[in-house]
């Protein structure tokens, strides 16, 4: 089957499931977080069916001004109320909201929530079933807990910077994806869902301390495991051992496009050599990965010189035909045109914007929460609902 001519059954399933009950229907989330990690997590909770009330400071989430495209991408489908948490009256409103809330997420630096009187101890006394999730750079404990930071800083502490860049070069922060923020958001999601399940059994909520540095350190687990075994065996293992792989990398084609290859396993490597005609590596001596590893520079240099001789379309057809692991290097502008992503329904229209859908087809979700709230847009309705509850 042509890999580029994927059928659209998964996309159809997404649409067919829209009429079903979403998995988090009936769950209410209070989102006091700003910028990226917390709102990214709650964006997915919205798409899974939760009601998310975004509690914004006067003037709104700072991302509205600093990164408006980011704000629109990760705050769709939420309700917004503006509260000044330094105000006694507004804190009283928040306490009323907490009474019927399942999950609260905040992203202040350690100690700030306590000083404001919006901490877990205060709110769990009001609602013992509350799950309270704090997302911070380095966590609520430890000598670095009060340090300010951004993604590069957390990646450096976690060891990710040390194993990035050129195999023979200095440490670099080379990824364009904010991996620390996304890692923390992912662990917040996992932990919140686990805490909701635990509450079903115990009837009690709990406090979740999610640190960006910790979350990204967990993502280093596969690399650390390889390093640790080598270290215990008395073998020096460094960045080059991780980054240098034969038949693996980014290669330029004759028409100025780029493709990736991932021919690590021997059958894939042999297919790659067959397609490219690099007969000097068509030898049983290269059937074992360690032998290929030792010849990484020679193999990859020969591949680069070969692949740049022909256009991307030639190589795409050849690699697909011979079952070689490859992919085009898509720019952000090309994501919506990629046949595979289109078949999966990953890029959706939401108003005037293109948005990225929740990535797993599930019953009852449509993958897109379309509307971006104005700051405080739903405040009157939320306050009115609180007044009705007090009657």
C-alpha positions in Angstrom: 0.0 0.0 0.0 1.3 3.5 -0.9 2.2 5.1 2.4 1.2 8.5 1.0 -2.2 7.3 0.0 -3.5 6.5 3.5 -7.2 5.9 3.9 -9.3 8.3 6.0 -11.0 5.9 8.3 -9.4 7.4 11.4 -10.6 10.9 10.4 -14.1 9.5 9.8 -14.0 7.8 13.2 -13.2 11.2 14.8 -16.3 12.7 13.2 -18.5 9.7 14.0 -17.6 9.9 17.7 -18.6 13.5 18.1 -22.1 12.5 19.2 -20.9 10.3 22.1 -20.2 11.4 25.7 -16.6 12.7 26.0 -14.5 10.9 28.7 -14.2 13.9 31.0 -17.8 15.1 30.8 -18.9 16.5 34.2 -15.3 17.4 35.3 -14.7 21.0 36.2 -11.2 22.5 36.0 -10.0 25.8 37.5 -7.0 27.0 35.5 -5.0 29.7 37.3 -1.9 29.0 35.2 -0.4 31.2 32.5 1.9 31.0 29.5 2.5 27.4 28.3 2.7 24.3 30.6 -0.6 24.7 32.5 -2.7 26.0 29.6 -1.3 23.3 27.3 -2.4 20.7 29.8 -5.9 22.2 30.2 -6.3 22.6 26.5 -6.2 18.8 26.2 -8.6 18.5 29.2 -11.0 20.7 27.3 -10.8 18.5 24.2 -11.4 15.5 26.4 -14.7 17.0 27.5 -13.9 18.8 30.8 -15.2 22.3 31.6 -12.2 24.5 32.0 -12.6 27.9 33.7 -9.6 30.1 33.0 -9.0 32.4 36.0 -7.0 35.4 34.6 -5.4 38.3 36.4 -6.6 41.8 35.6 -5.4 42.5 32.0 -5.4 38.7 31.3 -2.8 36.0 30.8 0.5 37.5 29.8 0.6 35.3 26.8 -2.3 37.4 25.3 0.2 40.2 24.7 3.5 38.5 24.5 2.6 35.5 22.3 -0.9 35.9 20.9 -0.6 33.0 18.5 0.5 30.7 21.4 -2.4 31.9 23.5 -5.0 31.2 20.8 -3.5 27.7 20.2 -3.8 26.5 23.8 -6.8 28.3 25.3 -9.6 27.3 22.9 -12.9 26.2 24.3 -12.2 27.6 27.8 -14.4 30.0 29.8 -12.6 33.1 31.2 -13.2 35.0 34.4 -10.9 37.9 35.6 -10.1 37.8 39.3 -7.5 39.8 41.3 -6.2 37.3 43.8 -4.8 40.1 45.9 -8.4 41.2 46.5 -10.4 39.7 49.4 -13.6 39.9 47.4 -12.2 38.1 44.4 -10.6 35.5 46.5 -14.0 34.9 48.0 -15.3 34.3 44.5 -12.5 31.8 43.9 -13.3 30.0 47.1 -17.0 29.6 46.0 -15.8 28.2 42.6 -13.5 25.7 44.4 -16.5 24.2 46.3 -17.7 22.5 43.0 -14.3 22.1 41.3 -12.6 18.8 40.6 -9.1 20.0 39.7 -7.2 23.3 40.2 -4.0 24.0 38.3 -1.7 26.9 39.1 1.8 27.9 38.0 3.1 30.4 40.5 6.6 30.2 41.9 6.7 28.2 45.2 5.2 30.1 48.2 3.1 32.6 46.1 -0.1 30.6 46.3 0.3 30.3 50.1 0.9 34.1 50.5 -2.2 34.8 48.5 -4.3 32.3 50.4 -5.1 30.2 47.4 -3.0 27.2 48.3 -3.9 23.5 48.7 -4.3 23.6 52.5 -6.8 26.4 52.2 -8.8 24.9 49.4 -8.8 21.3 50.5 -10.4 22.4 53.7 -13.2 23.8 51.6 -13.3 20.9 49.2 -11.6 17.7 50.4 -12.2 16.1 46.9 -10.1 18.8 45.2 -7.1 17.7 43.1 -4.6 20.6 43.2 -1.8 20.7 40.7 1.1 23.1 41.0 3.4 23.4 37.9 6.7 25.1 38.5 10.2 25.2 37.1 12.0 23.2 39.8 9.2 22.0 42.1 8.1 23.0 45.6 11.1 21.6 47.4 14.9 21.5 47.0 17.6 24.2 46.9 16.7 25.4 43.4 12.9 25.7 44.0 12.9 29.5 43.9 15.1 29.9 40.8 13.5 31.6 37.8 13.9 29.7 34.6 12.9 28.9 31.0 13.0 25.8 28.8 16.7 25.9 28.1 17.5 26.1 31.8 15.4 23.1 32.7 16.9 21.2 29.7 20.4 22.0 31.0 19.7 20.6 34.5 18.0 17.5 33.1 21.0 16.6 30.9 19.2 17.2 27.6 21.5 20.1 26.6 24.7 18.0 27.3 23.6 15.4 24.7 22.4 17.8 22.1 24.2 19.5 19.1 27.0 18.0 17.0 28.4 14.7 18.2 31.9 16.3 18.4 30.8 19.8 19.4 29.9 21.6 22.6 26.6 21.3 24.4 23.7 23.0 22.5 20.0 23.7 23.0 19.0 22.7 19.5 15.3 21.8 19.6 12.7 24.3 18.4 10.1 22.6 20.6 9.7 23.7 24.2 10.3 20.2 25.5 10.5 21.0 29.2 7.1 22.8 29.2 5.5 20.1 27.1 7.0 17.3 29.3 5.6 19.0 32.4 2.2 19.5 30.8 2.2 15.8 29.9 3.0 14.6 33.4 0.4 17.0 34.8 -2.2 15.4 32.6 -1.2 11.9 33.5 -1.1 12.7 37.2 -4.4 14.5 37.2 -6.1 11.6 35.4 -4.5 9.2 37.9 -5.6 11.3 40.8 -9.2 11.4 39.5 -9.1 7.6 39.4 -7.7 7.4 42.9 -10.5 9.8 44.1 -13.1 7.4 42.7 -11.7 4.8 45.2 -10.8 7.0 48.2 -13.2 9.9 47.9 -10.3 12.3 48.5 -8.3 14.7 46.4 -4.6 15.2 46.6 -1.8 17.7 45.9 0.4 17.3 42.8 3.8 18.9 42.7 4.9 18.9 39.0 8.4 20.3 38.3 9.4 21.0 34.7 13.0 20.0 35.4 11.9 16.7 36.9 9.6 16.0 34.0 12.3 16.5 31.5 14.8 14.5 33.5 12.3 11.6 33.3 12.4 12.0 29.5 16.2 11.4 29.7 15.5 7.9 31.1 16.4 5.9 27.9 19.7 7.7 27.4 20.6 7.6 31.1 20.0 3.8 31.2 22.4 3.2 28.3 25.0 5.5 29.9 24.6 3.9 33.4 25.2 0.4 32.1 28.3 1.4 30.2 29.5 3.3 33.2 29.1 0.3 35.5 31.0 -1.8 32.9 33.9 0.6 33.0 33.1 2.0 29.4 33.2 5.7 28.7 30.0 6.7 26.9 29.5 10.2 25.7 27.4 12.4 23.4 28.9 10.9 20.2 27.8 7.4 21.3 24.2 8.7 21.4 24.2 11.0 18.4 26.3 9.1 15.9 24.2 6.4 14.1 24.9 4.9 10.7 22.1 5.4 8.1 20.4 7.8 10.4 20.1 11.6 10.0 19.0 14.5 7.9 20.0 14.6 4.2 19.6 17.2 1.5 18.2 16.4 -1.9 19.0 17.9 -5.3 16.0 20.2 -5.3 16.9 21.7 -1.9 14.5 19.7 0.2 15.5 17.6 3.2 14.6 14.1 4.2 15.3 12.0 7.3 16.6 8.4 7.3 16.3 5.9 10.1 17.8 2.7 8.8 19.1 1.4 12.1 18.2 -2.3 12.0 20.1 -4.5 9.6 17.2 -5.3 7.2 16.5 -1.6 6.8 20.2 -0.8 6.3 20.5 -3.4 3.6 17.5 -2.0 1.9 19.0 1.5 2.1 22.3 0.3 0.6 20.4 -1.5 -2.2 18.4 1.6 -3.1 21.3 4.0 -3.0 23.7 1.6 -4.8 26.5 2.2 -2.2 28.0 -1.2 -2.9 31.0 -0.6 -0.7 28.8 -1.2 2.3 27.1 -4.3 0.7 29.2 -6.6 2.8 28.3 -9.1 5.5 30.9 -7.3 7.7 28.2 -4.6 8.1 25.4 -6.9 9.1 26.2 -6.3 12.8 25.3 -2.9 14.2 28.5 -2.3 16.1 30.5 -2.7 12.9 28.3 -0.1 11.2 28.5 2.1 14.2 32.3 2.2 13.9 31.9 3.3 10.3 29.2 5.9 10.9 31.1 8.9 9.5 32.0 7.0 6.3 28.5 5.6 5.8 26.7 8.9 6.4 29.1 10.9 4.3 28.6 8.5 1.4 24.8 8.7 1.9 24.9 12.5 1.9 27.0 12.6 -1.4 24.5 10.2 -3.0 21.2 11.6 -1.9 22.0 15.1 -3.0 22.3 13.9 -6.6 18.5 13.3 -7.0 15.3 15.2 -6.2 13.2 14.4 -3.2 10.4 12.8 -5.3 12.8 10.2 -6.7 14.0 9.2 -3.2 10.5 9.2 -1.7 9.3 6.8 -4.3 12.4 4.6 -4.0 12.5 4.5 -0.2 8.8 3.7 0.0 9.1 1.0 -2.6 12.0 -0.7 -0.8 10.6 -0.2 2.8 13.3 2.2 4.0 12.4 4.3 7.0 12.3 7.9 5.8 10.2 11.1 6.0 10.2 14.5 4.5 11.3 17.3 6.7 8.1 19.4 6.9 8.2 23.1 7.6 5.4 24.4 9.8 3.8 25.8 6.6 3.7 22.3 5.1 2.0 20.5 8.1 -1.5 21.1 6.8 -0.6 19.7 3.4 1.0 16.5 4.6 -1.2 13.6 3.4 -0.6 11.5 6.5 -1.4 14.3 8.9 -4.4 15.2 6.8 -5.7 11.6 6.8 -5.4 11.6 10.6 -7.3 14.8 10.9 -4.5 16.5 12.8 -4.7 20.0 11.4 -8.2 21.4 11.8 -9.9 24.7 11.0 -11.1 26.7 14.1 -12.6 30.0 12.9 -9.9 31.7 10.9 -7.1 29.7 12.4 -5.6 26.3 11.7 -5.2 24.4 14.9 -3.7 21.0 15.9 -6.2 18.5 17.1 -6.0 16.2 20.2 -3.8 13.4 18.8 -5.7 10.3 19.9 -9.1 9.4 18.4 -11.5 8.7 21.3 -15.3 8.4 21.7 -17.0 11.7 22.2 -14.3 14.1 21.2 -14.1 16.2 18.1 -10.4 17.2 18.4 -11.1 21.0 18.2 -12.4 23.5 20.8 -12.9 26.4 18.4 -13.5 29.6 20.3 -10.8 31.6 22.1 -12.2 33.5 25.0 -11.7 37.2 25.6 -10.3 38.0 29.0 -13.1 37.8 31.5 -15.7 37.0 28.8 -17.6 34.5 30.9 -17.3 36.3 34.3 -20.9 37.5 34.5 -22.3 34.1 33.7 -20.0 32.3 36.2 -20.8 34.8 38.9 -24.5 34.4 38.2 -24.3 30.6 38.5 -22.6 31.1 41.9 -25.4 33.3 43.1 -27.9 30.7 42.0 -26.1 28.0 44.0 -26.2 30.2 47.1 -30.0 30.5 46.9 
